Amino acid sequence: MKQLQIIEEKPKLKDLIKITRESGIPLLGLIHIGIIDRGSSLLQVRASTACNMRCTFCSTAANSYEMHPYNYEIELDYLMDWIKEVIKLKNNEVNQINIDSVGEPTAYQKITELIKECKKIPGIEIITMQSNGTLLTKEKIKAMEEAGLNRINLSVHSLISEQAKELFGNENYNLEKIKEICNIINDSKIELNLTPVYLTGVNDHQIEKLIEFAKEINCKISIQKYEVYKYSRKDKRVKEQNWFKFYRKLEELEKKHNYKLKLGPIDFKIKKSKRVPLILSRGDVAIVEIIMPGWMKNEMISKSNNRAITIVDCNNKIGDKVRVKILETRDSIYIAKKV
């Protein structure tokens, strides 16, 4: 097994950028922070980028300062302003909020307050959260339950302690604590959904063990397909499979273990809804203002018409006005280049 990095239980917020109401930085348009609308009744809310793990297969390469020199954190009141504004832009066709992150959502200092404030919004029926579970405690789970959290999607990839430590890239990962956390969640009003990533050729046997574990404690399990992206952290041992083979394998495992594994939007009460209107289209050229450093090296973030836009291959200074061409607008996430 490769040598593991020893990471502190709480993530270090190196070069932290705090986004406040006074900053005026738009919270719509970025992949790593703020709010993401994918055309459904569920909004993704990302309050922080911090992470305390270093998973070998992480799609966002979280906790990699060589790739991501900055961490970001949003002031709670300002984040709530924007959540409510985005809901209006979607004609109030939102019934769920999923608190996730490119890192670990529970690293956000005011996670419980965020849950509580989201639950107060008219029309919001379900609050869910992603987590690796390592920062959770019995007391935190109780507080989140009282705040109105409905489901925790818990990342567990192996029931072998040493393999789990390796996959999470952290010698401090405590599998026995995670099992205890699963039982605590199950004993609360919060629904538990295990979300292992299927790493073909690495944790195949453990996926079946996790299915049996889910059956044993009577919780949902949503097996995730391993995806490789340009800037993701890649595990070279994993044998990639296409979606057809992935779903065929889930069908086999469903029959073998007699447990539902193919879960979709209907199972989680997610519906299609109006998308947030685009303020710029692909190919458009605009003059934008640089407002802060980007999440990745050689990127800067700008704003235009109250939207945030990431400019690639850019090292301009904050306050500069630059002319850009829009490259991507999918899910109201704006990517541009200088022209």
C-alpha positions in Angstrom: 0.0 0.0 0.0 1.3 3.4 -0.9 2.4 5.7 1.9 -0.5 7.8 3.2 -0.6 11.4 4.1 -1.5 12.2 7.8 -4.1 14.9 7.6 -5.6 16.7 10.6 -9.2 15.9 11.5 -10.2 19.4 10.7 -9.1 20.8 7.4 -6.6 23.7 7.2 -8.2 26.7 5.6 -5.0 27.8 3.8 -5.4 31.1 1.8 -9.1 31.3 2.7 -11.3 33.7 0.7 -14.4 34.7 2.7 -17.3 35.8 0.5 -19.5 38.3 2.3 -22.5 40.5 1.4 -20.1 43.5 1.3 -18.0 41.7 -1.3 -20.8 41.8 -3.8 -19.5 38.6 -5.3 -22.3 36.8 -7.2 -23.1 33.3 -5.9 -24.4 31.9 -9.2 -22.1 30.9 -12.1 -19.3 28.9 -10.4 -18.8 25.1 -10.1 -16.9 25.2 -6.8 -18.9 27.6 -4.6 -22.4 29.1 -4.4 -25.5 27.7 -5.9 -25.9 25.3 -8.9 -29.2 24.8 -10.8 -29.4 21.7 -13.0 -33.0 22.2 -14.1 -34.6 20.2 -11.3 -36.6 20.9 -8.2 -33.4 20.4 -6.2 -30.8 23.1 -5.7 -27.1 22.3 -5.0 -25.7 24.6 -2.3 -21.9 24.8 -1.8 -21.0 26.9 1.2 -17.3 26.0 1.5 -14.6 24.2 -0.5 -12.6 22.9 2.5 -11.9 19.1 2.8 -10.2 17.0 5.4 -9.7 13.9 3.2 -7.6 13.3 0.0 -9.5 10.5 -1.8 -7.5 8.7 -4.4 -10.3 9.0 -7.0 -11.8 12.5 -6.0 -13.5 14.0 -9.0 -12.6 17.5 -7.8 -9.1 16.8 -6.5 -10.1 18.3 -3.2 -7.5 19.2 -0.6 -4.8 19.5 -3.4 -3.1 22.9 -2.8 -0.9 22.3 -5.8 -4.0 22.4 -7.9 -6.4 24.6 -5.8 -4.3 27.3 -4.0 -7.4 28.9 -2.4 -10.3 27.8 -0.2 -13.6 29.7 -0.2 -16.2 30.1 2.5 -19.5 32.1 2.2 -21.1 34.2 4.9 -24.3 32.5 6.0 -26.7 35.4 5.6 -25.3 36.3 2.2 -25.7 32.7 1.1 -29.3 32.6 2.2 -30.0 35.8 0.3 -28.8 34.1 -2.9 -30.6 30.8 -2.3 -33.9 32.7 -2.0 -33.1 34.7 -5.1 -32.3 31.6 -7.2 -35.6 30.0 -6.0 -37.4 33.1 -7.3 -35.6 32.9 -10.6 -36.9 29.3 -10.9 -40.5 30.5 -10.3 -40.4 28.9 -6.9 -40.2 25.4 -8.5 -37.8 24.2 -5.8 -38.7 21.6 -3.1 -35.3 20.4 -2.1 -31.9 21.7 -1.1 -28.8 19.5 -1.2 -25.9 20.8 0.7 -22.8 19.4 -1.0 -19.3 20.6 -1.8 -16.2 20.0 -3.9 -14.8 19.2 -0.5 -16.5 18.2 2.8 -19.8 20.1 3.6 -19.5 19.6 7.4 -16.2 21.6 7.3 -18.5 24.6 7.0 -18.6 26.2 10.5 -22.3 27.1 10.3 -23.6 23.9 8.7 -26.3 23.4 11.3 -27.5 27.0 11.0 -27.5 26.7 7.2 -29.8 23.6 7.5 -32.1 25.5 9.9 -32.4 28.6 7.7 -33.0 26.5 4.5 -35.8 24.6 6.2 -37.6 27.9 6.9 -37.9 28.8 3.2 -41.5 28.3 2.0 -41.8 25.3 -0.3 -38.7 23.6 0.9 -39.7 20.1 2.0 -36.4 18.2 2.0 -32.9 19.1 3.1 -30.1 16.7 2.3 -26.4 16.7 2.8 -23.3 14.9 1.4 -20.6 13.9 3.9 -17.7 11.6 4.5 -18.8 11.3 8.1 -15.5 12.0 9.7 -16.4 15.3 11.3 -19.8 14.1 12.5 -20.5 13.3 16.1 -23.6 12.2 18.1 -24.1 15.8 19.2 -23.8 17.3 15.7 -26.2 14.7 14.3 -28.7 15.6 17.0 -28.4 19.3 16.2 -28.8 18.7 12.5 -31.9 16.5 13.2 -33.4 19.3 15.2 -32.5 21.9 12.5 -34.5 19.9 10.0 -32.0 17.7 8.0 -33.8 14.9 6.2 -31.1 12.8 4.7 -27.3 12.3 4.9 -25.6 10.8 1.8 -22.6 9.1 3.4 -19.5 8.2 1.5 -18.2 4.8 2.5 -16.1 2.9 0.0 -14.8 -0.2 1.9 -15.5 -2.1 5.1 -11.8 -3.1 5.3 -10.1 -0.6 7.6 -6.7 -0.4 5.8 -8.3 -0.2 2.3 -10.7 2.5 3.6 -7.8 4.6 4.9 -6.0 4.2 1.5 -9.0 5.2 -0.6 -9.7 8.2 1.6 -6.0 9.1 1.5 -5.9 9.6 5.2 -4.3 7.5 7.9 -6.6 9.1 10.4 -9.8 7.7 8.8 -11.5 5.6 11.4 -13.9 3.0 10.0 -15.2 1.9 13.3 -16.3 5.5 14.1 -18.0 5.7 10.7 -20.0 2.5 11.4 -21.0 4.0 14.7 -22.0 7.2 12.9 -24.2 5.1 10.6 -26.0 3.6 13.6 -26.5 7.0 15.2 -28.0 8.5 12.0 -30.2 5.4 11.7 -31.5 5.9 15.2 -32.4 9.5 14.4 -35.1 11.0 12.1 -32.5 11.6 9.5 -32.5 9.1 6.6 -29.2 7.4 5.9 -28.1 6.8 2.3 -24.7 5.1 1.7 -23.0 6.4 -1.4 -19.9 4.2 -2.2 -18.0 4.8 -5.4 -17.7 1.6 -7.4 -14.0 1.4 -8.2 -13.8 -1.6 -10.6 -10.8 -3.7 -9.9 -10.2 -2.1 -6.5 -13.3 -2.4 -4.2 -15.5 -4.8 -6.2 -15.9 -7.3 -3.3 -16.4 -4.5 -0.8 -19.3 -3.1 -2.8 -21.1 -6.3 -2.2 -20.2 -6.2 1.5 -21.6 -2.6 1.7 -24.8 -3.8 0.1 -25.2 -6.4 2.8 -24.3 -3.8 5.4 -27.0 -1.5 4.1 -29.5 -4.4 4.3 -28.4 -5.2 7.8 -29.0 -1.7 9.1 -31.9 -1.1 6.8 -30.8 2.0 4.9 -30.6 3.1 1.3 -27.5 2.6 -0.8 -26.8 4.6 -4.0 -23.7 3.1 -5.7 -21.8 5.8 -7.6 -20.0 5.3 -10.9 -16.3 6.3 -11.0 -15.8 9.2 -13.4 -12.6 10.6 -14.7 -12.3 14.3 -15.5 -9.5 16.4 -16.8 -8.6 17.8 -13.4 -9.8 15.0 -11.1 -7.5 12.9 -8.9 -7.1 9.6 -10.8 -6.7 6.1 -9.3 -4.7 4.3 -12.1 -5.8 0.9 -10.7 -9.4 1.4 -11.5 -10.8 -0.2 -14.7 -13.2 2.4 -16.1 -16.6 1.1 -17.3 -19.3 2.8 -19.4 -22.7 3.6 -18.2 -24.3 0.5 -19.9 -21.9 -1.8 -18.1 -22.3 0.0 -14.8 -26.1 -0.3 -14.8 -26.0 -3.9 -16.0 -23.7 -4.6 -13.0 -26.2 -2.9 -10.7 -29.0 -5.1 -12.1 -26.9 -8.2 -11.4 -26.2 -7.0 -7.8 -29.8 -6.2 -7.2 -30.9 -9.7 -8.1 -28.0 -11.3 -6.2 -28.7 -9.4 -3.0 -32.4 -8.8 -3.4 -32.0 -5.1 -2.6 -32.9 -2.0 -4.6 -29.8 -0.4 -6.1 -31.0 1.5 -9.2 -32.2 4.7 -7.5 -33.3 7.7 -9.6 -35.0 11.1 -9.2 -38.4 9.5 -8.6 -37.0 7.7 -5.5 -35.8 11.0 -4.1 -38.8 13.0 -5.1 -36.9 15.2 -7.5 -38.8 16.7 -10.5 -37.8 18.7 -13.6 -38.3 22.4 -13.2 -37.7 25.8 -14.8 -34.0 26.6 -15.2 -32.4 29.9 -14.1 -32.4 32.1 -17.3 -29.0 32.6 -18.9 -27.6 36.1 -19.0 -24.9 35.1 -21.5 -24.8 32.4 -24.2 -22.0 30.3 -25.5 -20.0 32.4 -28.0 -21.0 35.8 -26.6 -18.3 38.4 -26.0 -18.5 40.7 -23.0 -16.5 43.1 -20.9 -16.2 41.8 -17.4 -14.6 42.8 -14.1 -12.1 40.7 -12.3 -13.3 40.2 -8.7 -11.2 37.4 -7.1 -8.7 34.5 -7.8 -10.0 31.4 -9.3 -10.2 28.0 -7.7 -7.6 26.6 -10.0 -4.2 28.1 -10.8 -4.1 30.5 -13.8 -7.8 31.3 -13.4 -9.5 34.4 -12.2 -13.2 35.0 -11.4 -15.1 37.9 -12.9 -18.6 39.2 -12.8 -21.1 40.5 -15.3 -24.9 41.1 -14.9 -24.8 39.7 -11.3 -23.3 36.4 -12.4 -19.8 35.0 -11.6 -17.7 33.9 -14.6 -14.5 31.8 -14.4 -11.8 33.0 -16.9 -9.2 30.3 -17.8 -5.6 31.2 -18.6 -5.9 34.5 -16.9 -3.7 36.3 -14.4 -5.2 39.8 -14.5 -5.4 41.8 -11.3 -8.6 42.3 -9.2 -10.5 45.3 -10.5 -9.2 44.9 -14.1 -11.8 45.0 -16.9 -11.2 42.4 -19.6 -12.9 41.3 -22.8 -13.9 37.7 -22.8 -15.6 35.1 -24.9 -18.0 32.7 -23.2 -17.0 29.0 -23.7 -19.6 27.2 -21.6 -22.9 28.0 -19.9 -24.2 24.6 -18.8 -26.2 24.6 -15.6 -25.6 28.4 -15.5 -21.9 27.7 -14.8 -20.0 30.3 -16.9 -16.5 29.5 -18.3 -14.8 32.1 -20.5 -11.4 33.0 -22.1 -9.8 36.4 -22.9 -10.1 37.7 -26.4 
